[in-house]
C-alpha cells in the first residue's frame, strides 16, 4: 500500500487546492479508532489506500461516533491497494475511468462526489455495523474468506480458490430469507431481529439451499467480478443474486460470467431488488458470511437502509 500511495501522492501533492495529512495504520482497528475520534472540522475528505476492508473499518469508525449522521457525509476516496478493490473499481467504472492507481487519484483530485448508499447491519449480541459494499454467503463468501492463506497471490487468490469450490461446492443452508422489494415503501427505522416481518407490510419470504447469496450495493466486487452491473450505488435499492442448489455446471457458468457482468436473465439466477433483508441460516448449518470482505458471525443477520454517504468520483468523459 505504501508504494501505491507514493504513485497516488505524485498526482495529488502538487495540486494547490489539496492539502494532505498522511497516516499509516499500525494495527487492526487503528483506522476505526482514528475516525471515531476525528475532528470533523479539520477534514474535507478521507482517502484510503488499501482494499475494501480498510474502507469498511473507516466507515464503521465514523458510524460509531455520536454525530455519525454528519460524519458519514465525509467524502471517501479509494485508491486500490488490496486484493478486491470493489469500491474503487465501481467508482472508476461509473466515472468512465480505468481502475488504476493514477485513475483513482485523478478522481480524488477532481473534487466531485457521488452518493454511496449505506446499510445498517444487525446481528445477535453485537453492536450494529454499517455496510457500503456487499454481504455474501455460500460459495462466494467461502472464496472470499477461505482464500486468505493465498493473499500473496493478490487478486488471483479468488480464481484459484474458486476452482476448488466448483469441485467441492458448499451451499448456504438457508432456513429463511425475507426481503422488502424495491417497489415497497421505505421501511422506516430498523427493527430488532425478533420483530416479525409481515407479508401485509410488503415483505417476501423464501427458503432453500443457495450456492450463491450475494447482496450488492456496487456493480463490481473485485477488479474482475461484476455481479450487479445495473445497481446504482447511490440508490437505497440493493441487488441480491441467488443461485439455488449446488450443481457444478450452473455454478461454473455463473462464476465465469462475472467478468462480463451477471445480467438479469442469466440462466439459473434469481435477481432480487430490495430495500432491506433478513437472512437466517438453518440451525446447525456451517458456513461464512462476508460483509464488505470482512468475516462476521454466521447466524441471523439483517440489513436495513441507513443513510447515503459520499464517494469521490467524477463524471464520464
C-alpha positions as CSV (number, residue, x, y, z in Angstrom):
1,X,0.0,0.0,0.0
2,X,2.9,2.4,0.7
3,X,4.2,2.0,-2.8
4,X,0.8,2.5,-4.2
5,X,0.3,5.7,-2.2
6,X,3.7,7.0,-3.5
7,X,2.3,6.9,-7.0
8,X,-1.0,8.4,-6.0
9,X,0.7,11.1,-4.0
10,X,2.7,12.2,-7.0
11,X,-0.7,13.1,-8.6
12,X,-2.2,14.8,-5.6
13,X,0.6,16.6,-3.8
14,X,1.5,19.2,-6.5
15,X,-2.2,20.4,-6.7
16,X,-2.6,23.7,-4.9
17,X,-6.2,23.1,-3.8
18,X,-5.2,19.9,-1.9
19,X,-3.5,19.7,1.5
20,X,-2.6,16.2,2.6
21,X,-2.1,14.7,6.1
22,X,-0.7,11.2,5.8
23,X,-1.5,8.5,8.3
24,X,-0.1,4.9,8.2
25,X,-2.2,2.5,10.2
26,X,-0.2,0.3,12.6
27,X,-2.7,-2.4,13.6
28,X,-6.2,-3.7,13.1
29,X,-8.9,-1.2,14.0
30,X,-6.3,1.7,14.1
31,X,-8.3,3.5,11.4
32,X,-11.6,2.7,13.2
33,X,-10.3,4.5,16.4
34,X,-8.8,7.4,14.5
35,X,-12.1,8.0,12.6
36,X,-14.1,7.7,15.8
37,X,-12.0,10.5,17.4
38,X,-11.6,12.6,14.2
39,X,-12.2,16.4,14.4
40,X,-14.7,16.8,11.5
41,X,-13.8,20.5,11.2
42,X,-10.3,19.6,10.1
43,X,-11.0,17.4,7.1
44,X,-12.8,17.6,3.8
45,X,-12.4,14.0,2.8
46,X,-10.7,10.7,3.7
47,X,-8.6,8.9,1.0
48,X,-8.0,5.2,1.7
49,X,-5.1,3.3,0.1
50,X,-5.9,-0.3,0.7
51,X,-8.5,-2.9,-0.1
52,X,-12.2,-2.8,0.8
53,X,-11.5,-4.0,4.3
54,X,-9.9,-0.7,5.4
55,X,-12.8,1.2,3.8
56,X,-15.1,-0.9,5.9
57,X,-13.1,0.0,9.0
58,X,-13.1,3.7,8.3
59,X,-16.9,3.8,7.6
60,X,-17.6,1.9,10.8
61,X,-15.4,4.2,12.8
62,X,-17.4,7.1,11.5
63,X,-20.6,5.2,12.3
64,X,-19.5,4.6,15.9
65,X,-19.5,8.4,16.6
66,X,-22.4,10.1,18.4
67,X,-22.5,12.5,15.4
68,X,-22.4,9.7,12.8
69,X,-25.1,11.3,10.7
70,X,-22.8,14.1,9.9
71,X,-19.6,12.0,10.0
72,X,-20.9,9.6,7.3
73,X,-21.3,12.5,4.9
74,X,-17.5,13.0,4.7
75,X,-16.4,12.0,1.1
76,X,-14.4,8.8,0.8
77,X,-11.8,8.3,-1.8
78,X,-10.4,4.8,-2.6
79,X,-7.0,4.1,-4.1
80,X,-6.7,0.4,-5.0
81,X,-4.2,-1.3,-2.6
82,X,-5.7,-4.6,-1.8
83,X,-6.9,-7.9,-3.3
84,X,-10.6,-6.9,-4.1
85,X,-10.8,-3.2,-4.5
86,X,-14.5,-3.4,-5.4
87,X,-15.4,0.2,-4.4
88,X,-12.5,1.7,-6.4
89,X,-13.4,-0.4,-9.5
90,X,-17.1,0.5,-9.2
91,X,-16.4,4.2,-8.8
92,X,-13.9,4.3,-11.7
93,X,-16.3,2.3,-13.9
94,X,-19.3,4.7,-13.4
95,X,-16.9,7.6,-13.9
96,X,-15.6,6.3,-17.2
97,X,-12.1,5.6,-15.9
98,X,-9.9,2.5,-15.6
99,X,-9.3,1.2,-12.1
100,X,-5.7,2.0,-11.8
101,X,-3.9,3.9,-9.1
102,X,-3.4,7.1,-11.2
103,X,-7.0,6.9,-12.4
104,X,-8.4,6.7,-8.9
105,X,-6.1,9.6,-7.8
106,X,-7.4,11.6,-10.7
107,X,-10.9,11.2,-9.5
108,X,-9.9,12.3,-6.0
109,X,-8.3,15.4,-7.5
110,X,-11.5,16.4,-9.4
111,X,-13.3,17.1,-6.1
112,X,-16.6,15.6,-7.5
113,X,-18.7,13.3,-5.3
114,X,-21.4,10.7,-5.9
115,X,-23.8,9.2,-3.4
116,X,-23.0,5.9,-1.7
117,X,-25.9,4.2,0.0
118,X,-25.1,2.7,3.4
119,X,-26.9,-0.2,5.2
120,X,-27.2,-0.8,8.9
121,X,-26.3,-4.4,9.7
122,X,-27.7,-6.1,12.8
123,X,-26.6,-9.4,14.3
124,X,-27.4,-11.0,17.7
125,X,-25.4,-9.8,20.7
126,X,-23.3,-7.4,18.6
127,X,-23.5,-3.6,18.1
128,X,-24.8,-2.5,14.7
129,X,-22.4,-2.2,11.8
130,X,-22.6,-0.3,8.5
131,X,-22.0,-1.8,5.1
132,X,-21.2,0.0,1.9
133,X,-20.3,-2.8,-0.5
134,X,-21.9,-6.3,-0.1
135,X,-23.0,-9.2,2.0
136,X,-22.2,-12.7,0.7
137,X,-22.8,-16.3,1.7
138,X,-22.4,-19.7,0.2
139,X,-19.6,-20.3,-2.3
140,X,-18.9,-16.6,-2.7
141,X,-18.0,-16.0,1.0
142,X,-16.1,-19.3,1.0
143,X,-14.0,-18.0,-1.9
144,X,-13.5,-14.6,-0.3
145,X,-12.6,-15.7,3.3
146,X,-11.1,-19.1,2.9
147,X,-8.6,-17.8,0.3
148,X,-6.9,-15.6,2.9
149,X,-4.0,-18.0,3.1
150,X,-3.4,-17.3,-0.6
151,X,-3.2,-13.5,-0.2
152,X,0.3,-13.5,-1.5
153,X,-1.2,-14.2,-5.0
154,X,-3.1,-10.9,-4.9
155,X,-6.4,-10.9,-6.8
156,X,-5.6,-14.3,-8.3
157,X,-6.3,-15.9,-5.0
158,X,-10.0,-15.7,-5.7
159,X,-9.7,-17.5,-9.0
160,X,-7.6,-20.3,-7.5
161,X,-10.0,-20.9,-4.7
162,X,-13.0,-20.6,-7.0
163,X,-11.7,-23.7,-8.8
164,X,-11.7,-25.6,-5.6
165,X,-15.2,-24.5,-4.6
166,X,-16.6,-25.5,-8.0
167,X,-15.1,-29.0,-7.4
168,X,-16.4,-29.1,-3.8
169,X,-19.3,-26.6,-3.5
170,X,-20.9,-25.9,-0.1
171,X,-24.4,-24.4,-0.1
172,X,-25.7,-21.8,2.3
173,X,-28.4,-23.8,4.1
174,X,-31.0,-21.1,4.3
175,X,-33.9,-21.5,6.7
176,X,-35.4,-18.2,5.7
177,X,-34.6,-15.2,3.6
178,X,-37.0,-12.3,4.0
179,X,-36.7,-9.2,1.8
180,X,-38.6,-5.9,1.1
181,X,-38.9,-5.4,-2.6
182,X,-37.7,-2.2,-4.3
183,X,-41.4,-1.4,-5.1
184,X,-42.3,-1.3,-1.4
185,X,-42.3,1.9,0.6
186,X,-39.3,2.8,2.8
187,X,-39.3,0.5,5.8
188,X,-38.7,3.3,8.3
189,X,-36.2,2.9,11.3
190,X,-34.5,-0.5,11.8
191,X,-36.4,-3.1,13.8
192,X,-35.0,-5.8,16.1
193,X,-34.1,-9.3,14.7
194,X,-37.0,-10.7,16.7
195,X,-39.6,-8.4,15.1
196,X,-41.9,-10.4,12.6
197,X,-41.6,-9.2,9.0
198,X,-45.2,-9.5,7.8
199,X,-46.4,-10.1,4.2
200,X,-49.1,-7.4,4.6
201,X,-46.2,-4.9,5.1
202,X,-44.8,-5.9,1.7
203,X,-42.2,-8.5,2.9
204,X,-41.5,-11.6,0.8
205,X,-40.0,-14.8,2.3
206,X,-38.2,-17.6,0.6
207,X,-36.0,-20.5,1.7
208,X,-33.8,-23.3,0.3
209,X,-30.2,-24.1,-0.2
210,X,-28.2,-21.4,-2.0
211,X,-24.9,-21.9,-3.8
212,X,-24.7,-18.2,-4.2
213,X,-26.1,-15.4,-2.0
214,X,-24.7,-12.0,-2.9
215,X,-26.4,-8.7,-1.8
216,X,-24.6,-5.9,-3.7
217,X,-24.5,-2.2,-3.4
218,X,-21.9,-1.6,-6.1
219,X,-21.6,-3.1,-9.6
220,X,-18.1,-4.6,-9.1
221,X,-16.9,-6.6,-6.1
222,X,-13.3,-7.1,-7.3
223,X,-11.3,-5.8,-10.2
224,X,-12.7,-8.6,-12.3
225,X,-16.1,-9.6,-10.8
226,X,-19.2,-7.7,-11.7
227,X,-22.3,-9.4,-10.1
228,X,-24.6,-6.4,-10.2
229,X,-23.9,-4.3,-13.4
230,X,-27.1,-2.3,-13.2
231,X,-27.1,-1.4,-9.5
232,X,-27.0,2.3,-8.6
233,X,-24.7,2.8,-5.6
234,X,-26.4,5.9,-4.5
235,X,-29.9,4.3,-4.5
236,X,-31.4,2.7,-1.4
237,X,-32.1,-0.4,-3.5
238,X,-29.6,-3.3,-3.3
239,X,-29.4,-6.1,-5.8
240,X,-29.4,-9.7,-4.4
241,X,-28.2,-12.6,-6.5
242,X,-29.4,-16.1,-5.7
243,X,-28.2,-19.3,-7.3
244,X,-30.0,-22.3,-5.9
245,X,-28.7,-25.8,-5.3
246,X,-25.1,-27.0,-5.7
247,X,-24.9,-28.3,-9.2
248,X,-21.4,-27.7,-10.5
249,X,-22.3,-26.6,-14.1
250,X,-24.6,-23.7,-13.2
251,X,-22.1,-22.6,-10.6
252,X,-19.3,-22.7,-13.1
253,X,-21.2,-20.7,-15.7
254,X,-22.1,-18.1,-13.0
255,X,-18.5,-17.7,-11.9
256,X,-17.2,-17.5,-15.5
257,X,-19.9,-14.9,-16.3
258,X,-18.8,-12.5,-13.5
259,X,-16.1,-10.8,-15.6
260,X,-18.6,-9.6,-18.2
261,X,-21.4,-8.8,-15.7
262,X,-24.2,-11.0,-14.5
263,X,-27.3,-9.9,-16.3
264,X,-30.9,-10.3,-15.0
265,X,-31.6,-13.1,-17.5
266,X,-28.5,-15.2,-16.6
267,X,-29.6,-18.9,-16.5
268,X,-30.4,-20.2,-13.1
269,X,-30.0,-16.9,-11.3
270,X,-32.7,-15.1,-9.4
271,X,-32.1,-11.3,-9.0
272,X,-34.0,-9.6,-6.2
273,X,-34.0,-5.8,-5.9
274,X,-34.7,-4.9,-2.3
275,X,-34.7,-2.2,0.3
276,X,-34.0,-4.4,3.3
277,X,-33.4,-8.0,4.1
278,X,-33.1,-10.6,6.9
279,X,-31.3,-13.9,6.5
280,X,-31.5,-16.8,8.9
281,X,-29.3,-19.9,8.1
282,X,-30.7,-23.3,9.0
283,X,-30.0,-24.3,12.6
284,X,-26.7,-26.2,12.8
285,X,-25.6,-25.2,9.4
286,X,-21.9,-24.3,8.7
287,X,-20.6,-21.5,6.6
288,X,-19.4,-18.0,6.4
289,X,-20.8,-14.5,5.9
290,X,-18.6,-11.9,4.4
291,X,-19.5,-8.2,5.0
292,X,-17.6,-5.8,2.8
293,X,-14.9,-8.5,2.6
294,X,-14.7,-9.0,6.3
295,X,-16.0,-12.1,8.2
296,X,-18.9,-11.6,10.5
297,X,-20.7,-14.3,12.6
298,X,-22.6,-17.0,10.7
299,X,-26.1,-16.6,12.1
300,X,-29.1,-14.4,11.7
301,X,-28.3,-11.1,10.0
302,X,-30.3,-8.1,8.9
303,X,-29.6,-5.2,6.5
304,X,-31.6,-2.0,6.8
305,X,-31.3,1.3,4.9
306,X,-29.3,3.8,7.0
307,X,-28.2,6.9,5.0
308,X,-26.4,8.0,1.9
309,X,-22.7,8.8,2.2
310,X,-20.4,10.3,-0.4
311,X,-17.6,8.8,-2.5
312,X,-15.0,10.8,-4.5
313,X,-15.8,10.2,-8.2
314,X,-16.2,12.0,-11.5
315,X,-18.4,12.4,-14.5
316,X,-17.9,10.1,-17.5
317,X,-16.0,11.8,-20.3
